[in-house]
Amino acid sequence: MTLVDDMIRTYPADLGNVDRRKLADCIKECFACAQACTACADSCLSEQDVAALAKCIRTNLDCADVCFATGQVLSRHTGYDANLTRAVLEACATACKSCADVCREHEAMDHCASCAFECRNCEQACRELLDALG
């Protein structure tokens, strides 16, 4: 059991129709993706032809910010706003898809391949939670 699982399990109020497993998985994926994107941007900055990676770096940093914000929003349950949660999840899934697509263009670099993989996992977790929210 992870800290995320434990915090959701011990939340004192009812979460209504929210699937706790999908919620926990999505939070974990958001934070993992934020870390992967931040590290990938940093790795791109260490490559010889940084100018050729400008779009990748920008997309990495945008995705990291959106994923981190999504993880934060999903971690707060008091005063839950379903419309806001859906919008944030959609934005996160979109950012992850975009970042994965850009990183795939550079998948010969291991950091971009790893980042694309994490982005796809996060996109999938966001879409699964969206489907579960109805």
LUMKOLMAR-460386 format. One record per residue (C-alpha): residue number from 1; residue in one letter; chain; z, y, x. Coordinates in nm, 3 decimals, m for minus. Layout:
N
REC   seq   type   mol        zz        yy        xx
REC   NUM      a     A         Z         Y         X
...
//
This chain:
134
REC   seq   type   mol        zz        yy        xx
REC     1      m     A     0.000     0.000     0.000
REC     2      t     A    m0.089     0.344     0.133
REC     3      l     A     0.087     0.675     0.089
REC     4      v     A    m0.172     0.776    m0.172
REC     5      d     A    m0.104     0.459    m0.371
REC     6      d     A     0.270     0.512    m0.343
REC     7      m     A     0.254     0.875    m0.457
REC     8      i     A     0.044     0.785    m0.761
REC     9      r     A     0.266     0.487    m0.843
REC    10      t     A     0.580     0.699    m0.831
REC    11      y     A     0.439     0.995    m1.030
REC    12      p     A     0.697     1.039    m1.307
REC    13      a     A     0.467     1.144    m1.592
REC    14      d     A     0.200     0.949    m1.776
REC    15      l     A    m0.150     0.990    m1.631
REC    16      g     A    m0.309     0.911    m1.965
REC    17      n     A    m0.640     0.729    m1.947
REC    18      v     A    m0.686     0.783    m1.571
REC    19      d     A    m0.749     0.460    m1.382
REC    20      r     A    m0.486     0.481    m1.107
REC    21      r     A    m0.675     0.247    m0.872
REC    22      k     A    m0.998     0.448    m0.895
REC    23      l     A    m0.804     0.771    m0.859
REC    24      a     A    m0.627     0.647    m0.546
REC    25      d     A    m0.951     0.512    m0.399
REC    26      c     A    m1.128     0.842    m0.461
REC    27      i     A    m0.849     1.048    m0.303
REC    28      k     A    m0.853     0.824     0.005
REC    29      e     A    m1.231     0.840     0.032
REC    30      c     A    m1.232     1.219    m0.003
REC    31      f     A    m0.989     1.265     0.284
REC    32      a     A    m1.165     1.003     0.499
REC    33      c     A    m1.499     1.171     0.439
REC    34      a     A    m1.358     1.515     0.519
REC    35      q     A    m1.233     1.381     0.851
REC    36      a     A    m1.561     1.203     0.929
REC    37      c     A    m1.767     1.513     0.850
REC    38      t     A    m1.543     1.738     1.060
REC    39      a     A    m1.563     1.496     1.353
REC    40      c     A    m1.940     1.460     1.313
REC    41      a     A    m1.989     1.837     1.319
REC    42      d     A    m1.779     1.855     1.634
REC    43      s     A    m1.979     1.572     1.791
REC    44      c     A    m2.304     1.748     1.702
REC    45      l     A    m2.174     2.058     1.879
REC    46      s     A    m2.134     1.845     2.192
REC    47      e     A    m2.493     1.718     2.186
REC    48      q     A    m2.749     1.869     2.425
REC    49      d     A    m2.980     2.016     2.159
REC    50      v     A    m2.727     2.183     1.931
REC    51      a     A    m2.989     2.411     1.775
REC    52      a     A    m3.176     2.109     1.639
REC    53      l     A    m2.853     1.997     1.468
REC    54      a     A    m2.766     2.328     1.302
REC    55      k     A    m2.844     2.201     0.951
REC    56      c     A    m2.645     1.883     1.013
REC    57      i     A    m2.346     2.080     1.140
REC    58      r     A    m2.355     2.317     0.844
REC    59      t     A    m2.388     2.032     0.596
REC    60      n     A    m2.105     1.840     0.766
REC    61      l     A    m1.872     2.138     0.743
REC    62      d     A    m1.965     2.213     0.381
REC    63      c     A    m1.909     1.850     0.285
REC    64      a     A    m1.577     1.838     0.470
REC    65      d     A    m1.453     2.144     0.283
REC    66      v     A    m1.564     2.011    m0.057
REC    67      c     A    m1.415     1.667     0.009
REC    68      f     A    m1.084     1.812     0.125
REC    69      a     A    m1.063     2.040    m0.180
REC    70      t     A    m1.150     1.749    m0.410
REC    71      g     A    m0.879     1.531    m0.255
REC    72      q     A    m0.631     1.814    m0.307
REC    73      v     A    m0.730     1.869    m0.672
REC    74      l     A    m0.715     1.496    m0.745
REC    75      s     A    m0.370     1.477    m0.589
REC    76      r     A    m0.230     1.722    m0.845
REC    77      h     A    m0.165     1.580    m1.189
REC    78      t     A     0.058     1.833    m1.364
REC    79      g     A    m0.148     2.047    m1.603
REC    80      y     A    m0.451     1.817    m1.559
REC    81      d     A    m0.780     1.980    m1.660
REC    82      a     A    m1.045     1.714    m1.727
REC    83      n     A    m1.334     1.962    m1.717
REC    84      l     A    m1.230     2.097    m1.379
REC    85      t     A    m1.178     1.747    m1.242
REC    86      r     A    m1.524     1.639    m1.355
REC    87      a     A    m1.684     1.951    m1.202
REC    88      v     A    m1.506     1.900    m0.870
REC    89      l     A    m1.604     1.532    m0.862
REC    90      e     A    m1.968     1.619    m0.935
REC    91      a     A    m1.968     1.880    m0.660
REC    92      c     A    m1.814     1.635    m0.416
REC    93      a     A    m2.064     1.360    m0.499
REC    94      t     A    m2.349     1.609    m0.455
REC    95      a     A    m2.214     1.736    m0.121
REC    96      c     A    m2.167     1.380     0.003
REC    97      k     A    m2.519     1.277    m0.095
REC    98      s     A    m2.665     1.582     0.077
REC    99      c     A    m2.462     1.526     0.393
REC   100      a     A    m2.547     1.155     0.406
REC   101      d     A    m2.917     1.237     0.369
REC   102      v     A    m2.906     1.489     0.655
REC   103      c     A    m2.703     1.260     0.880
REC   104      r     A    m2.950     0.975     0.817
REC   105      e     A    m3.213     1.191     0.988
REC   106      h     A    m3.000     1.160     1.305
REC   107      e     A    m2.864     0.808     1.260
REC   108      a     A    m2.962     0.719     1.617
REC   109      m     A    m2.648     0.916     1.702
REC   110      d     A    m2.353     0.693     1.618
REC   111      h     A    m2.143     0.979     1.484
REC   112      c     A    m2.413     1.072     1.232
REC   113      a     A    m2.454     0.707     1.126
REC   114      s     A    m2.078     0.676     1.074
REC   115      c     A    m2.064     1.002     0.884
REC   116      a     A    m2.350     0.900     0.655
REC   117      f     A    m2.166     0.575     0.579
REC   118      e     A    m1.844     0.760     0.491
REC   119      c     A    m2.033     1.010     0.279
REC   120      r     A    m2.197     0.730     0.078
REC   121      n     A    m1.856     0.568     0.024
REC   122      c     A    m1.707     0.894    m0.098
REC   123      e     A    m2.005     0.968    m0.323
REC   124      q     A    m1.966     0.623    m0.480
REC   125      a     A    m1.590     0.666    m0.529
REC   126      c     A    m1.645     1.004    m0.697
REC   127      r     A    m1.908     0.860    m0.930
REC   128      e     A    m1.687     0.561    m1.017
REC   129      l     A    m1.397     0.789    m1.103
REC   130      l     A    m1.627     1.011    m1.308
REC   131      d     A    m1.748     0.706    m1.503
REC   132      a     A    m1.389     0.595    m1.559
REC   133      l     A    m1.292     0.940    m1.692
REC   134      g     A    m1.565     0.913    m1.955
//
